[in-house]
């Protein structure tokens, strides 16, 4: 029950956070180009799929079917494992796409529309979703002679590939899905962090200038310093959420052994936590996004507020009418002299 509650809480947080993000990005956000909105929508959709598909399918497999009935090879467990790996791969590639888009926007702003045109962005997002499925096609093939066996982890409550059944293919998956995504995210964000830190030092150096000349530079120190503080935690949060899962996978593939039950459970479900952390790292720290979220919230809450206000005015008018209908001299005088 503790494990099930932990998984449900992670899935609910990721679903609510990314559902709100999709609602906001679906409308126009000031300062965000069309390409930026597309790559961020792809990331939010992948994180939402983690909560909508991965969590319910595996909980159904563990709670309804039962872990004892799922220990052997089953087509349903293989299908769930294939969906899990495809969505995890799409989430990794979407994270890499966001980092790549920000890198091009900062370092090549004059060539942004040429390097990341609408057609290329659509192709990039399509590749982020289809490439993991193509690389994992052997996982979907059932039978005793399958390239990679599938098992149900009763300790992690998750259908997962038995990476120890084929070490070569397991290393191929790690090298084609995790390594390119991790390299892109690390390189892009560290380059942006170094550029932001460099600009911060230049801005802080302007404090020795006269007041008229130092004004614009001093105003740039705070946002640049904030960017420098955010970009490095992006990389740290990525490795905290994804590295334990990859290490567990490689440990199983190389040693043909399984880690401790609770370690396996936390390591394999941490990527769901990445879907929740992305809400804060990529969206809630952005002022334009928060401003748009406040506008949408005001529009959604305004009808309720207006209905409550209209009801209050109706009650006030009814009370005034009841006072005017009282059979007293003061009520008659009040009704005549009232404007």
Secondary structure, DSSP 8 states (H G I E B T S, - for coil): -HHHHHHHHHHHHHHHHHHHHHHHHHS--TT--HHHHHHHHHHHHHHHHIIIIIHHHHHHIIIIIITGGGSS--HHHHHHHHHHHHHHHHHHHHHHHHHHHHHHHHH-GGGHHHHT-HHHHHHHHHHHHHHHHHHTHHHH--STT-SS-EEEETTTTEEEE-GGG-HHHHHHHIIIIIHHHHHHHHHHHHHHHHHHHHHHHHHHHGGGS-HHHHHHHHHHHHHHHHHHHHHHHHHHHHHHHHHHHHHHHHHHHHH-----HHHHHHHHHHHHHHHHHHIIIIIIT-HHHHHHHHHHHHHHHHHHHHHHHHHHHHHHHHHHHHHHTSSSHHHHHHHHH--
